[in-house]
Amino acid sequence: GINAEYMGNQKLSERRSDMELLKGTGDSPHPRFGHTITYVGQNKAVLFGGATGDTGKYAIISETYLLDCSLLVWKKTEPTGSVPSQRAAHAAASVDSLQMVVFGGATGGGGLASDDLYLFDLRDGDDKAKWVIVPVVGPTPGKRYGHSLAFAKPFLIVFGGNTGNEPVNDAWLLNVERSPYQWSKVIPSGDVPPVRVYHAAAQCISGAASGMMVVFGGRTADSSALNDTWGMRRHRDGRWDWVKAPYKQNESPMARYQHMTLFIGPVMVVLGGRTNTMTDVLPVEVYNTETSEWTVFPSIQRFRHAAWAIDSAIYIHGGFEPDVPNVPVESIKRLDIGKLFIGNPKLSKLVPPPSMAGGEPARAPRNAGMEIETRSDTRTGARPQQAPKTIRLANQALVATTWGPEEDANRNVKRIAINKLPEEAKKLGVGFQNSNQGSNEDVQILIEIFVPELMRLKDWKPLSNFPFKREEVLVLCRYAARAFEAEPVVIRLRAPLKVFGSIYGQLGDLMRFFSEFGAPNDILGQGDIDSFDYLFLGNLVDRGSHSLEVICLLFALKLRYPDQIHIIRGAHEDSRVNKQHGLAEECALKLGEDINDPNSAFNAINKVFEQLPIAATIEDKVFASCSGVGPTSFSVSDLDALRKPIVLNPDATNKIQRVAMEIVTTATCDVEEPVAKFLAANRMTMVLRGRECVLDGLEEDFRGTVVSIFSSTNYCGKYGNHAAILTFRKTFNINGELTSKVLAPLPAIIEGLWLDDRRRGDLERKPPTPPRKRR
């Protein structure tokens, strides 16, 4: 159990109500330095490596220990698999609940550890812990020590350190959502931090800098200590750059190295470290990324130690204390940040409340991580992680895209209020832009053919004639299929995000949503694509009069913004369905084609539909699909077994194929038990669906665990229903804020004749699904 006490010989400066000195029980590790302790959720922290003994005679080791953070009980593990070699001054980061990765380090005698990336997996239980070498292709960051490793979902980021010959300032990325795994060296635009080793880096977890990797301090090439702060961010177009954090006048932290930094909300806490003068007393210093202010607190004298955070408590283990700089200590200190900030209202209000889930790692949401195949073909798993942002600089910012001398600069410049910058900066795309998705001239020409013609927000009216050639539609489909083929079966998204339910070919409603609540473009005063991703829950075609226009516009927008526009498959994205309910007829009438021709646009569009993802998760808490979840139990990760193209089979006997059919076409979510079982098994809180008409546009069932959204008004010209979209916004506690935007139905003449006489006859033979009953 807990053995907490204040040591009698503790310095007066450390006898404080905000700090406890703790002693663990169980298989306590030997005192050490240069190790890592990584919090992986479920009240567990993992200690790996480091050096024991003293700096005159030490041994570098490869031991792995688990710490129960609630009971302070240590347990030495004997993991299986590819255990990393002994090392110190390495770096580690959590990538998911019960998973972490380790990279680099020194092995002693001037030697360096390999440049392999190791994954430690505890998901099968403490007694079945295992190490796996992550299979990486291509170049790597190379051997180094004294570097940093952070995880800003979905990217692992290695920065700086010493290669054995010199300190460096290069940064390398690995996208854990894209296999095969590859390291990519960052070529930043603008200024870069000076070279450094023994610095500290952490991911900001809320506020304007949320998701950004923030680096502080370190030792540079001439062995002097640094006191600068830099944030690394990714732009929507895939570029990365560094931002030097502003310091207010007469505020400057003490330079240091071999320290630790951790984020509590938007606040960076700097702990311990050393300078070139051993007598220097280094205070705890806190940087508020919201106000750019530094605040100084009483010192905690440690260096080459390890630290981790759970909610508002910071734990510090091992390392050296200045009084005995050659012998590492064993004890754990726990610093209560809430108590530390008492008397400072600005900081106190930023301390997050205690977690209701036992302190899951804030930078490692559930169901994130890496799917890795070991050399023995045993699957280990995980799936990636969290978000992105910028450090606040002023009350307004100008955001500009690059333009040529022949272009109008004003069209590419936006003035963003600071209260909008959190949305502007909270988005990192889900990956690097695929070269097939919009980087070549043909795709840009396609985009300019379709988007300006179809995206008419203020002056939209029904098109008298379809303005595109069949050949243009075929080329659009070819490129769109490539874009969707590169995506997983289940896409993992995060807020800020807009979600659309069934559109059913009603281009007029889509234009009204874009006009009234923001459009997926970057035009000043009109677009919000830099602040929000867009998710469409399927049922894009049929029933309405402009299915072909809707699908061409959304395909073109996907090519323009491949990492911000997301489309999942609905019941009507199936040739057996849309052949009967409108899309086939539109292709025949508007393109003058035989839909049974294998080379028809109708067939090409449906081939694209077979490449669409079939579900999405939002912030790892919300499961989104067209129909919701059905009676068959499944884990979200089970769906990854599906391979594209996905052909839906109503008579499927295979479980996963049956689940695919349910979530895309047949699930009704009208019984609470299967929904509750699914949410509990997948650690989620909501099922979001878009298939059924709901009269108010949005409807909640079973205490908000099922949300149905419908984004076309006056369904089939018959029900007079409203339409809605949902907006997920990022909030302080990362749980997301959910709001709806609603459209009332307009007279049918605005949308154009919903159905001509022939279509009305079809409707009588194939009546629409009636609106969802209220529960």
C-alpha positions, 0 to 999 in steps of 0.5 A, a space after each residue: 500500500 501507500 507509504 507516504 512520509 515527509 523525510 526528516 532531513 528534507 530541505 525547508 524549501 521542500 516542506 510544502 503542502 503541495 508535495 509528498 515524498 513517497 516510498 513504493 513497495 513490492 519489487 522496488 527497482 534499484 536507484 537509477 538515473 537516465 531512465 524513463 517512466 511512461 504512464 500508460 493508463 489504468 493507473 499503470 506506469 512503465 519504468 524502462 532502462 537507465 543506469 544504476 550505481 553511481 557516476 563513477 561506477 555504474 551499470 546500464 540496464 534493460 529492466 522493465 518495471 510496472 508501477 501501480 500508481 494508486 497503491 505504489 506497488 512495483 512489479 518487475 516484469 519478464 516480458 517476452 519478444 524482442 526486449 530492447 538492449 540495455 540503454 540510458 538517456 533514451 526516450 519513450 512515449 505512450 501511444 495507447 492505453 497499455 502501450 508505449 514505444 522506446 527509441 534510441 539511447 546510450 549503452 555505455 563506453 561511448 556506444 549507442 543503442 540501435 535505431 530500432 523502434 520498440 513497442 511495449 504491449 501490456 494489453 494481454 495482462 501484466 504477466 503476458 507483457 511483450 516487446 515488439 520491434 516495429 517494422 520500419 522501412 526506409 531511413 531512420 533518425 539514426 542512433 542518438 541519445 539525449 533526444 526527445 520523443 513525443 506523440 502528437 496523434 498520429 505522429 511520433 516525433 523524434 527531435 534533437 539529441 546527440 548522434 555520438 559525434 555532435 548535438 543535432 536539431 533535426 526532427 523525424 516523424 512516423 505516422 502510426 496510422 499508415 503502414 508500412 511504417 516509415 520515418 520521414 525527416 521534417 524539412 521545416 519552413 522558417 526558423 528552427 531551434 538551435 542544436 541541443 541535447 538533454 532537453 525536454 519535450 511534451 505534447 500540449 493537451 489543451 488550449 491554443 497549443 493543444 497537440 503541439 510538441 513543445 520543446 524547452 531548454 537543453 544543452 547546446 553545442 558549446 555545452 551551455 544551457 538553454 532557456 528557449 521554448 519552441 513548438 512544432 506544428 503541422 499545417 493543413 497542407 502537410 508543411 511542418 514548422 517551428 514556432 518560438 514561444 513568446 516570453 513577456 518582457 522581463 520574464 525569462 526562465 532559468 536555462 537548464 538541461 537534464 530536466 523534465 517538462 509535463 503539461 497540465 492542461 495548457 500549462 507547461 511545468 518545468 521540473 528540476 534539471 541542472 546548469 553548468 554551476 552545481 550550486 544553482 537552485 532551479 525553481 519549478 517554472 510554469 509556462 502558460 501557453 494561453 497568456 505567454 506568461 512564466 510563473 516561478 514556484 519553489 524548487 524541486 532539486 532533481 536532474 536526470 530523473 523521470 516524471 509522469 502526470 496523472 490528472 493534476 498530480 506529477 510524480 518524480 522518480 530517481 535521478 540525482 539531487 545536488 547535495 549528492 550528485 553522484 548517487 541516484 535516489 530511489 524515492 518518488 515525489 508527488 507534486 499536487 499542481 492544484 495546491 501548487 497553484 493556490 494563490 494564482 487564479 489565472 493558473 488555478 482555473 486551468 487545472 483539469 478536474 480529476 479523471 473519472 476513468 482512473 487517469 487515462 493518459 491524456 496524450 494517448 486516447 483509447 483505441 489509438 496506436 499501431 497495428 504491428 505484425 511481429 516476425 512470427 506473424 503474431 498480431 499485436 495491436 494498437 491504434 494511434 492518437 491525439 491532436 495539434 495547435 499553436 502558441 498564442 501570439 497576439 489578439 489576432 493573426 493573419 493566415 495566408 496561403 502562398 500565392 504567385 505574382 499573378 494571383 490576388 493576394 487578398 483572396 488567400 489571406 484571412 484575419 483570424 481572431 484569437 478565439 478562432 485560432 484554437 479551431 484553426 490550429 487544433 487540426 492536424 490532418 490524418 496523414 501526409 497527402 497522398 500523391 494520387 490525391 491531388 498533387 498533380 496537374 490533372 487533379 487540379 484541373 478536375 477540381 476547377 471543373 467541378 467545384 466552382 460550377 457546383 459550389 454556388 452558395 448564395 445564388 444556388 438554383 436548380 441546374 437546368 442541365 447537367 454541366 459536365 461530360 460523361 468522360 469528365 465524370 469517369 476521370 473524377 471517379 478514377 482519382 476519387 477511387 484512388 483517394 478512398 482506396 488509401 484510407 482504412 475501413 474505419 477512419 479515426 477522426 477528431 474534433 473540430 468536426 462537422 457531421 452530415 447525415 443523409 443528403 439524398 441528392 438534395 444539393 439545395 439543402 447542402 448549399 444552404 448548410 454551406 451558406 449558413 453555417 460555413 463551407 468547405 473552402 478557404 475563402 475569406 468570410 465564407 469557408 471554415 475548412 481550416 478550422 473543421 473537418 467534414 464527415 458525411 455519413 453516407 446516403 448521399 444519392 437517390 430520392 432527390 433530384 441531384 444525386 449526380 451533382 452531389 456526388 461529383 461535388 463531394 468527390 471533387 472536394 475530397 480531392 481538394 482537401 483529402 485530409 479534411 473531407 471524409 465520406 463513409 458508405 451508406 445504404 444507398 452507396 450500393 448499386 443494387 439500391 441506387 439502381 432502383 432509387 434514382 442514381 441510375 436514372 439520373 446517369 441515364 438521363 443526364 449523361 445519356 448512357 446505358 447504365 448496364 455498360 461496364 464502362 458507364 459512369 454509373 458503374 464507375 461511381 459504384 466502384 468508388 463506393 466500394 472503396 469508401 470507409 464504412 465507419 468512423 470514430 470521433 475522438 475515440 469516443 463516438 462510433 459513426 456509421 450510416 445505420 449505427 450498430 446491429 445485434 451482432 457483437 463486435 469490436 471496432 478493431 474487428 472491422 480492420 479485417 475487411 479488405 477493399 473493395 467491399 461488396 456488401 452481401 445481405 446473405 453473408 454468413 461471415 461475422 465481419 461481413 454480417 457486421 458490415 452489412 448491419 452498420 451500413 444498411 440494416 441496423 436500426 438501433 431501436 433496442 438499447 441492450 445491443 447498443 449498451 453492450 457495444 459501447 461498453 465493450 469498445 469504451 465509447 459513449 455514443 453511436 452516431 447514425 445518419 440513415 433514418 429521417 427524423 422530423 427535427 433533423 436530430 434525435 437522441 435515444 437511450 439517454 443520448 447514447 444513440 444520436 440520429 441525424 438527417 441532413 435533407 429537408 422534406 424527405 421525398 417531398 412528403 414528411 416536411 421534416 427539418 434537417 440538421 448537421 452536428 458540430 463537434 468542438 474541442 473543449 478543455 477536457 478533450 471530451 468534445 462539445 456537441 452542437 446542432 445546426 438546423 434547416 427548416 424545409 423550403 417550398 418545393 419550388 426552391 429545390 426544383 421539382 422533386 419528382 417528375 410524373 415518372 418518378 412519382 410513379 416509382 415512389 408509389 412502387 418503392 415508398 421511402 422509409 418512414 421517419 424514425 419513431 420517437 423513443 
